[in-house]
Every structure is written in structure tokens, then in C-alpha cells.
Amino acid sequence: MNFSKLRQSGHWPTLATSFLYFDVSFMVWTLLGALGALIAPSLGLTAQQKFLMVSTPILAGAFLRIVLSMMVDRIGAKRTGILAQLVVMAGLAVAWLLGLHSLNQALALGLVLGVAGASFAVALPQSGRWYPPHMQGVVLGLAGAGNIGVVIDHLLAPRIAAAWGWNAVFGVALLPLALAFVLYVWFSKEPPGEYRRKKLSDYLRLLTERDAHWFCFFYTISFGGFVGLATAFALYFRDQYQLSPVHAGEMAALCTLVGALGRPLGGAMADRLGGIRSLGIFYSTAAIALTLAALSENLWLCGAGFFVASGAFGMCNGSVFQLLPQRFAKDISVMTGLVGCGGGVGGVVLGMLFGTSKEYTGSYATGILLFAGLCLLALTGLGTVKRRWRTTWGATAAAKI
């Protein structure tokens, strides 16, 4: 990873502020997951309702990524980012001032926080368009590493809640959001080149591309694995091992940190080895690690399994986005939205698998093992497409695939 070339090749203030925008946005996107163990008893929620609450921002963010990607193509990335940040800050201010008193109010906040999760569809194309094809893996990995915001959630939110109550967390979260907003407005720039205003038929055309389906599928499992685990960790460690909210948050933060940091590493490894080979390594690792976590009753063995799985999923995310610009360079904004939507849906599936498995079997193991099985399905998919990809668009790509 050559940082001197990175600074010389594009516009590093945009890359830095895109990272910061995505970081604080991801932080508030998963805020209900970090506070779920505290909010649920206050509202009297069942196991399924708890996971519905923490999954709602993820699902909303998934579909809003498509909306924001369309806005990026029409009004530009920076204007879209500014509008999205204003909506999120307004929603958090209302929740802080008025409070949450029912499941429906928590779900309404979750819909607003989904706009923060959709920042993915703005930050990545805004930063990526500044850099050449052979640097897309590491550049989009660095921009996407803003998902480290979930680590901040799990470390700080339970402590702030213990001191001032969980509702105060919404007010405190406005401070980093406001700082990131000012820096983003001041320093970020639109990438070079003109945006082409796409019609609805352009989006429908992309949906007929089978490669678009494959990318959505691979990211559904990789990002779905990362964010699904991130939103479920605090609830899981508290329910399964009776940890305090603070200690459960620390375990969640440790496991999630490696996944967030793994994204640029996965992108850099894909730049060097090729995205297809890297994905094969990471999916295999995640499947083995999830199986260990599901079958172990020991806290530290289970935590180690989740730690490795989260890291593998993070590196998968970087690898997927090393490949995507090589295949869909002219449609990267909308494809970022479509693929990001798939990832968000995957996060909801895993989060709900946790809750449903606990509700109907009394154990989380079944849901975890089912998701490990999806990693094996992803490996099968890679085996299906790799020869065709390498002999068609990959043969003329400006980077290894």
C-alpha cells in the first residue's frame, strides 16, 4: 500500500472527508444495535422485537442506498451527502428532545438512521472517481473503512448511557455529526468528469446484467455478515453469556474493529492477488470461524470465532469493491447503490436469523450455522463465474481480478 502514490494520484481531502462522513454515519446507523440491550427492557420488547428494532435501520439503509445513488447521478455526490447528513441530524435531535416511548417510535428513528447507512452510496463513488483503476481496491477500502464507526458505538454508547441514560446518547451523537458535516462541506469536492443523468430504464437495464446479480449476491453475504454481526453482537453476548451492557459492548467493539480495519486490507490484497482469489480465501475463513463460534460454549472461543469471521467479512467487502469498478466503471454510482442494497439486506437477514433462531430453538447456534452455509454458497458462486470473468471483461481490465 503506497501512501505517497495515494496522495499524488487523486484528491486526498475528499478521500479523508468521505471516510469521516461515512464513519460518523455508520456510527449512528448502528446506534440502536449498541443500545438495544438497554432500550429493549425499557420498552418491554420480546426477542424478535429486539432484533426487529436493531435491524430496521439496516433494512432502511439498504434500500435508501439506491435512492441516494440516483441522487448522486442527478445532483452530484456532495449535494447528496449534505442533504443526507441534515436529515440524520434532524432525526436524532427529535429523538433526543422527545425521547422514545414505544416500539413504533424506535422503528421510526430506525428509518431515519437508515439515511445514515445509505451514505455508503455517496462516499465511495465520490472518493473512488478521483483515482485510477489499479488503486480502486485500496481507495474504496479506505473510504469504506468508515464502518469503524460501529466500534465507537459499542465502546462509548453503553458508557454514556450508564452516566446519563440511553436517550442522552442521541444528543451526544450530534456533536461528531456536526463536526464531520462542517469538514465535509468545507473540504470535499465533486470528482472530475460529468455526471450523466440516468433514466429509470438505465437502472432496469443494469438489473438485466447477470454480473450485477452476482455482485449483489457476493456483497449480500460479505457486508451482510459484517453488519449483521455488528448489530447483533451486543445483544448476543449479553443474552448468551450474561455480560453487563458495558462488557458486552467491549466484546462487540473488539470483534467489529477487525472487520472495519480489514476492509482496506482486503482491497489492497485484492489489488495484489486479484479480487476473485482473495474472496475465495476470505469466504472460506469466515465459514470456518462462524462454525467455531456457533458450536463453542466458551466465551473466549466463541469470541475468537466471531473476531476472525468479522475480519474475514471486512476483507471480503474490500475485495468485492476492488472488482466492481473494473466491471461497471461507467455505472459505478448506481451499482454502488444496488450492491450496497444487497449488503444491507444481508445484514437484516443475519440479524433476524439471530432473533428467530433464539425464539424458536432456544439457541443462537442454528442461525449462525445457516449463515456459515451461505459462505459456502458464495464459494460455489465464485467457482461458477471466475473463468468467464477472467476471459471476458477481466482480460482487458486495468487491474488484477
TORLO-926096 format. One line per field, with one value per residue (C-alpha): x, y, z; residue in one letter; residue number from 1. Coordinates in Angstrom, 3 decimals. Each point is the difference from the previous one (the first is absolute). Layout:
BEGIN
u = X, ...;
v = Y, ...;
w = Z, ...;
resn = A, ...;
resi = NUM, ...;
//
This chain:
BEGIN
u = 0.000, 1.919, -1.383, 2.216, -1.552, -3.416, 0.518, 1.360, -2.634, -3.241, -1.489, 0.828, -2.183, -3.040, 1.141, 0.550, -3.309, -1.875, 1.475, -1.029, -3.509, -0.449, 1.579, -2.374, -2.931, 0.752, 0.329, -3.565, -1.316, 0.753, -0.810, -3.155, 2.040, 2.458, -2.838, -2.338, 0.772, -0.970, -2.962, -1.715, -0.749, -1.232, -2.502, -0.836, 1.059, 0.045, 3.056, -1.361, -1.012, 3.516, 1.563, -2.702, 0.929, 3.737, -0.584, -2.323, 2.772, 1.941, -2.935, -0.919, 3.602, 0.150, -2.788, 0.867, 3.423, -1.751, -1.810, 3.193, 1.897, -2.680, 0.364, 3.785, -0.469, -2.474, 1.219, 3.554, 1.572, 0.747, -3.506, -1.464, 2.347, -0.914, -3.749, 0.338, 2.013, -2.560, -2.832, 1.880, 0.912, -3.601, -1.303, 2.457, -0.829, -3.701, 0.704, 2.252, -2.461, -3.219, 1.291, -1.073, -3.016, -1.157, 1.210, -1.603, 1.953, 3.223, -0.800, -0.685, 3.429, 1.432, -1.391, 1.726, 3.258, -0.271, 0.905, 3.324, 0.607, -0.708, 3.037, 1.906, -1.521, 1.413, 3.399, 1.384, -0.698, 0.942, 3.451, 0.528, -0.509, 3.108, 2.323, 1.188, -1.255, 3.039, -0.546, -3.734, 0.377, 1.970, -1.766, -3.520, 1.229, 1.244, -3.214, -2.078, 2.054, -2.262, -2.034, 2.391, -2.665, -1.815, 2.992, -0.451, -3.652, 0.734, 2.803, -1.594, -3.792, -0.442, 2.277, -1.829, -3.291, 1.233, 0.908, -2.944, -2.556, -0.259, -2.068, 2.923, 2.075, -2.073, 0.934, 3.696, 0.098, -0.920, 3.410, 2.192, -2.679, 0.116, 3.814, 0.112, -2.648, 2.038, 3.198, -1.851, -1.588, 3.310, 2.513, -1.704, -0.343, -1.980, 2.111, 1.175, -2.230, -3.654, -2.863, -2.376, -3.625, -1.259, -3.534, -1.929, 0.577, 3.755, -0.453, -2.281, 2.572, 2.632, -2.345, -0.018, 3.789, 0.741, 3.309, -1.950, -1.894, 3.233, 1.547, -3.154, 0.080, 3.659, -0.422, -3.241, 1.987, 3.197, -1.389, -3.097, 2.265, 1.951, -2.874, -2.344, 2.556, 0.766, -3.642, -0.570, 3.218, -1.033, -3.348, 1.612, 2.781, -2.415, -2.618, 2.359, 2.652, -1.841, 2.576, -0.741, -0.927, 3.456, 1.876, -2.245, 0.747, 3.740, -0.204, -2.102, 2.452, 3.001, -1.634, -1.275, 3.254, 1.869, -2.716, 0.093, 3.792, -0.029, -1.823, 2.957, 2.291, -2.334, -0.094, 3.796, 0.349, -2.464, 2.030, 3.040, -1.455, -3.240, -3.472, -1.247, 2.861, -0.250, -3.743, 0.555, 2.442, -2.197, -3.302, 1.680, 1.434, -3.369, -1.807, 2.466, 0.011, -3.807, -0.247, 2.420, -2.013, -3.274, 1.209, 2.085, -1.499, 3.152, -0.132, 3.572, -0.157, -3.306, 1.423, 3.059, -2.229, -2.031, 3.192, 1.437, -3.334, -0.524, 3.516, -0.521, -3.287, 1.635, 2.745, -2.652, -1.654, 3.228, 0.503, -3.511, 0.553, 3.345, -1.811, -3.120, 1.622, 1.807, -3.311, -2.313, 2.252, -2.611, -2.805, 1.895, -2.408, -3.131, 1.846, 1.331, -3.612, -1.281, 2.834, -0.157, -3.715, 0.772, 2.499, -2.499, -2.631, 2.579, 0.575, -3.704, -0.159, 2.808, -1.373, -3.427, 1.554, 1.433, -3.387, -2.030, 2.441, -0.137, -3.781, -0.810, 2.927, 1.150, 3.521, 1.840, 2.052, -2.391, -0.097, 3.785, 0.518, -2.475, 2.042, 3.192, -1.753, -0.573, 3.771, 0.366, -2.677, 2.037, 3.041, -2.097, -1.048, 3.614, 0.831, -2.845, 1.036, 3.776, 0.895, -2.512, 1.024, 3.698, -0.476, -2.474, 0.100, 2.804, 2.321, 0.013, -0.271, 2.693, 0.365, 0.251, -3.278;
v = 0.000, 3.077, 3.052, 2.458, -1.146, 0.182, 3.670, 0.838, -1.824, 1.563, 2.471, -1.130, 2.602, -1.502, -3.508, 1.047, 1.836, -2.789, -2.415, 2.290, 0.484, -3.755, -0.623, 2.173, -1.068, -3.664, 0.793, 1.280, -2.564, -2.793, 2.026, -1.968, -3.196, 1.371, 1.190, -2.922, -1.807, 3.168, 1.190, -3.403, -0.359, 3.604, -0.656, -3.580, -1.589, -3.716, -1.699, 0.382, 3.608, 0.795, -1.288, 1.712, 3.292, -0.350, -1.325, 2.807, 2.585, -2.632, -0.863, 3.659, 0.852, -2.828, 1.361, 3.644, -0.705, -0.366, 3.303, 1.846, -1.533, 1.384, 3.408, -0.135, -0.486, 2.866, 2.719, -1.136, -1.817, 2.995, 1.477, -3.426, -0.495, 3.372, -0.649, -3.473, 1.247, 2.712, -2.569, -2.259, 2.836, 1.210, -3.499, -0.504, 3.425, -0.889, -3.363, 1.673, 2.758, -2.045, -3.469, -3.481, -1.444, -2.870, -2.524, 2.015, 3.109, -2.039, -1.364, 3.532, 1.084, -3.095, 1.167, 3.378, -1.662, -1.994, 3.222, -0.092, -3.557, 1.080, 2.319, -2.946, 0.810, 3.524, -0.322, -2.829, 1.366, 3.534, -1.127, -2.854, 2.125, 1.988, -3.029, -2.344, -3.613, -1.719, 1.894, -0.598, -2.840, 1.949, 3.338, -1.380, -2.110, 3.099, 1.925, -3.009, -0.476, 2.676, -2.939, 0.154, 2.349, -3.016, -0.610, 3.481, -0.889, -3.098, 1.597, 3.332, -0.324, -2.367, 2.207, 3.191, -1.773, -1.176, 3.565, 1.981, -2.511, -1.583, 2.866, 2.381, -2.000, 1.449, 3.528, -0.789, -1.619, 3.348, 1.442, -2.168, 0.174, 3.796, 0.043, -2.454, 2.040, 3.206, -1.710, -1.743, 3.244, 1.844, -2.495, -2.621, 0.515, -1.515, -2.519, 0.903, -0.769, 0.680, -1.915, -1.487, 0.316, -3.531, -0.977, -2.719, -2.195, 0.248, -1.516, -2.707, -0.789, -0.617, -2.392, -2.146, -0.411, -3.350, 1.330, 2.642, -2.814, -1.798, 3.100, 0.604, -3.623, 0.079, 3.278, -1.143, -2.702, 1.954, 3.347, -1.712, -2.156, 2.965, 2.361, -2.780, -1.132, 3.591, 0.751, -3.314, -0.312, 2.074, -1.790, -3.393, 0.305, 1.380, -2.727, -2.920, 0.737, 2.393, 2.758, 3.532, 2.486, 1.615, -3.313, -1.255, 3.238, -0.520, -3.512, 1.314, 2.834, -2.326, -2.367, 2.793, 1.974, -2.680, -0.072, 3.767, 0.082, -3.052, 1.767, 2.003, -2.984, -2.204, 2.590, 0.274, -3.803, -0.159, 2.621, -2.254, -3.530, 0.655, 0.401, -3.492, -1.817, 2.290, -0.588, -3.763, 0.250, 2.299, -1.855, -3.277, 1.594, 1.494, -3.339, -1.806, 2.778, 0.245, -3.750, 0.260, 2.853, -1.883, -3.262, 1.439, 0.657, 1.700, 3.804, 0.428, -2.699, 1.384, 3.525, -1.155, -1.572, 3.175, 2.097, -1.971, -0.148, 3.754, 0.647, -2.362, 1.665, 3.436, -1.126, -1.544, 3.411, 1.591, -2.743, 0.332, 3.726, -0.607, -1.998, 2.135, 3.084, -2.273, -1.425, 3.017, 3.052, 2.064, -0.872, -0.027, 2.337, -2.019, -3.304, 1.177, 0.613, -3.316, -2.057, 1.933, -0.732, -3.694, 0.311, 1.761, -2.660, -2.624, 1.795, -0.124, -3.711, -0.856, 2.231, -1.591, -3.480, 0.679, 1.001, -2.677, -2.745, 1.024, 0.355, -3.401, -2.242, 1.611, 0.336, 2.315, -2.848, -0.904, 3.522, 0.340, -3.346, 0.964, 3.089, -2.037, -2.078, 3.142, 0.545, -3.439, 0.968, 3.106, -2.209, -2.064, 3.194, 1.109, -3.330, 0.551, 3.459, 0.226, -1.533, 2.147, 3.181, -0.567, -0.714, 2.822, 3.405, -1.084, -0.616, 3.714, 1.382, 2.397, -1.931, -3.619, -1.772;
w = 0.000, -1.240, 1.785, -1.899, -3.282, 1.640, 0.856, -3.449, -2.053, 1.115, 2.463, 3.524, 1.830, -1.741, 0.901, 3.623, 0.386, -1.787, 2.522, 2.875, -1.388, -0.374, 3.423, 2.022, -2.177, 0.605, 3.704, 0.256, -2.507, 2.487, 3.122, 0.810, -0.110, 2.558, 2.252, -0.672, 3.262, 1.902, -2.073, -0.219, 3.760, 0.162, -2.789, 1.055, -3.305, -0.810, -1.536, -3.525, 0.611, 1.231, -3.177, -2.087, 1.640, -0.639, -3.536, -1.144, -0.624, -1.920, -2.278, -0.501, -0.808, -2.515, -2.181, 0.578, -1.512, -3.345, 0.552, 0.902, -2.914, -2.332, 1.647, -0.443, -3.746, -0.174, 2.387, 0.813, 2.925, 2.197, -0.109, 0.691, 2.956, 1.470, -0.221, 1.481, 2.973, 0.754, 0.067, 2.420, 2.364, 0.044, 0.817, 2.851, 1.429, 0.111, 1.666, 2.563, 0.864, -0.012, 0.938, -1.129, 1.803, -2.225, -2.556, -2.802, 0.980, 0.081, -3.461, -1.283, 1.232, -1.663, -3.353, 0.391, 1.021, -3.217, -1.820, 1.859, -1.184, -3.557, 0.178, -1.468, -3.403, 0.208, 1.667, -2.143, -3.503, 1.093, 1.137, -2.477, -3.120, 0.878, -0.373, -2.804, -0.436, 1.520, 3.294, 0.369, 2.491, 2.558, -0.625, 0.345, 2.886, 1.817, -0.687, 1.022, 3.175, 1.431, 1.276, 2.947, 1.372, 1.399, 2.289, 1.455, 0.634, 2.011, 2.018, 0.862, -0.244, 3.004, 2.139, -0.927, 0.668, 3.410, 0.940, -1.407, -1.316, -3.444, -1.435, 0.596, -2.489, -2.843, 1.055, 0.465, -3.462, -1.534, 0.933, -2.291, -2.687, 0.032, -0.115, -2.910, -1.822, 0.213, -1.199, -2.822, -1.225, 0.186, -1.412, -2.178, -3.757, -2.817, -1.973, -3.517, -2.950, -0.591, 1.557, -2.507, 1.035, -0.260, -0.786, 1.788, -3.044, 0.642, 3.436, -1.331, -2.682, 2.637, 1.773, -3.136, 0.235, 1.651, 1.321, 1.922, 1.703, 0.853, 1.561, 2.043, 1.145, 1.057, 1.868, 1.593, 1.753, 0.757, 1.140, 1.329, 2.120, 1.312, 0.790, 1.137, 2.549, 0.988, 0.827, 1.801, 2.012, 3.034, 0.362, -0.625, 2.584, 2.600, -0.505, -0.575, 2.636, 2.365, -0.454, 1.141, -2.752, 0.256, -0.193, -2.803, -1.854, 0.466, -1.451, -2.887, -0.649, -0.039, -2.480, -2.215, -0.016, -1.922, -2.657, -0.442, -0.250, -2.235, -2.828, -1.387, 0.602, -2.014, -2.775, -0.037, -0.054, -2.898, -1.880, 0.419, -0.366, -1.853, 1.437, -0.844, 1.729, 3.032, 0.336, -0.043, 2.904, 2.066, -0.479, 0.993, 3.128, 0.978, -0.385, 2.269, 2.601, 0.171, 0.494, 2.930, 1.531, -0.375, 1.567, 2.855, 3.437, 1.256, -0.136, -1.211, -2.682, -1.222, 0.058, -1.943, -2.638, -0.397, -0.016, -2.926, -1.847, 0.292, -1.282, -2.931, -0.940, 0.159, -2.384, -2.271, -0.211, -1.187, -2.578, -1.449, -0.532, -1.623, -2.679, -0.409, -1.658, -2.458, -1.230, 0.336, -0.290, -1.888, 2.408, 3.277, 1.859, -0.634, 0.406, 3.356, 0.993, -1.315, 1.470, 3.253, 0.180, -0.247, 2.835, 2.215, -0.660, 0.931, 3.304, 0.778, -0.868, 2.384, 2.749, -0.304, -0.147, 3.437, 1.417, -1.787, 0.950, 3.667, -0.041, -1.500, 1.003, 3.231, -1.472, -2.358, -1.499, -2.806, -1.414, 0.130, -1.756, -2.729, -0.763, -0.060, -2.644, -2.070, -0.051, -1.581, -2.513, -0.856, -0.645, -2.395, -1.769, -0.371, -1.589, -2.452, -1.228, 0.327, -3.374, -1.909, 1.840, -0.644, -3.696, -0.775, 1.695, 2.322, -2.944, -0.834, 3.536, 1.192, 3.259, 1.119, 0.459;
resn = M, N, F, S, K, L, R, Q, S, G, H, W, P, T, L, A, T, S, F, L, Y, F, D, V, S, F, M, V, W, T, L, L, G, A, L, G, A, L, I, A, P, S, L, G, L, T, A, Q, Q, K, F, L, M, V, S, T, P, I, L, A, G, A, F, L, R, I, V, L, S, M, M, V, D, R, I, G, A, K, R, T, G, I, L, A, Q, L, V, V, M, A, G, L, A, V, A, W, L, L, G, L, H, S, L, N, Q, A, L, A, L, G, L, V, L, G, V, A, G, A, S, F, A, V, A, L, P, Q, S, G, R, W, Y, P, P, H, M, Q, G, V, V, L, G, L, A, G, A, G, N, I, G, V, V, I, D, H, L, L, A, P, R, I, A, A, A, W, G, W, N, A, V, F, G, V, A, L, L, P, L, A, L, A, F, V, L, Y, V, W, F, S, K, E, P, P, G, E, Y, R, R, K, K, L, S, D, Y, L, R, L, L, T, E, R, D, A, H, W, F, C, F, F, Y, T, I, S, F, G, G, F, V, G, L, A, T, A, F, A, L, Y, F, R, D, Q, Y, Q, L, S, P, V, H, A, G, E, M, A, A, L, C, T, L, V, G, A, L, G, R, P, L, G, G, A, M, A, D, R, L, G, G, I, R, S, L, G, I, F, Y, S, T, A, A, I, A, L, T, L, A, A, L, S, E, N, L, W, L, C, G, A, G, F, F, V, A, S, G, A, F, G, M, C, N, G, S, V, F, Q, L, L, P, Q, R, F, A, K, D, I, S, V, M, T, G, L, V, G, C, G, G, G, V, G, G, V, V, L, G, M, L, F, G, T, S, K, E, Y, T, G, S, Y, A, T, G, I, L, L, F, A, G, L, C, L, L, A, L, T, G, L, G, T, V, K, R, R, W, R, T, T, W, G, A, T, A, A, A, K, I;
resi = 1, 2, 3, 4, 5, 6, 7, 8, 9, 10, 11, 12, 13, 14, 15, 16, 17, 18, 19, 20, 21, 22, 23, 24, 25, 26, 27, 28, 29, 30, 31, 32, 33, 34, 35, 36, 37, 38, 39, 40, 41, 42, 43, 44, 45, 46, 47, 48, 49, 50, 51, 52, 53, 54, 55, 56, 57, 58, 59, 60, 61, 62, 63, 64, 65, 66, 67, 68, 69, 70, 71, 72, 73, 74, 75, 76, 77, 78, 79, 80, 81, 82, 83, 84, 85, 86, 87, 88, 89, 90, 91, 92, 93, 94, 95, 96, 97, 98, 99, 100, 101, 102, 103, 104, 105, 106, 107, 108, 109, 110, 111, 112, 113, 114, 115, 116, 117, 118, 119, 120, 121, 122, 123, 124, 125, 126, 127, 128, 129, 130, 131, 132, 133, 134, 135, 136, 137, 138, 139, 140, 141, 142, 143, 144, 145, 146, 147, 148, 149, 150, 151, 152, 153, 154, 155, 156, 157, 158, 159, 160, 161, 162, 163, 164, 165, 166, 167, 168, 169, 170, 171, 172, 173, 174, 175, 176, 177, 178, 179, 180, 181, 182, 183, 184, 185, 186, 187, 188, 189, 190, 191, 192, 193, 194, 195, 196, 197, 198, 199, 200, 201, 202, 203, 204, 205, 206, 207, 208, 209, 210, 211, 212, 213, 214, 215, 216, 217, 218, 219, 220, 221, 222, 223, 224, 225, 226, 227, 228, 229, 230, 231, 232, 233, 234, 235, 236, 237, 238, 239, 240, 241, 242, 243, 244, 245, 246, 247, 248, 249, 250, 251, 252, 253, 254, 255, 256, 257, 258, 259, 260, 261, 262, 263, 264, 265, 266, 267, 268, 269, 270, 271, 272, 273, 274, 275, 276, 277, 278, 279, 280, 281, 282, 283, 284, 285, 286, 287, 288, 289, 290, 291, 292, 293, 294, 295, 296, 297, 298, 299, 300, 301, 302, 303, 304, 305, 306, 307, 308, 309, 310, 311, 312, 313, 314, 315, 316, 317, 318, 319, 320, 321, 322, 323, 324, 325, 326, 327, 328, 329, 330, 331, 332, 333, 334, 335, 336, 337, 338, 339, 340, 341, 342, 343, 344, 345, 346, 347, 348, 349, 350, 351, 352, 353, 354, 355, 356, 357, 358, 359, 360, 361, 362, 363, 364, 365, 366, 367, 368, 369, 370, 371, 372, 373, 374, 375, 376, 377, 378, 379, 380, 381, 382, 383, 384, 385, 386, 387, 388, 389, 390, 391, 392, 393, 394, 395, 396, 397, 398, 399, 400, 401;
//
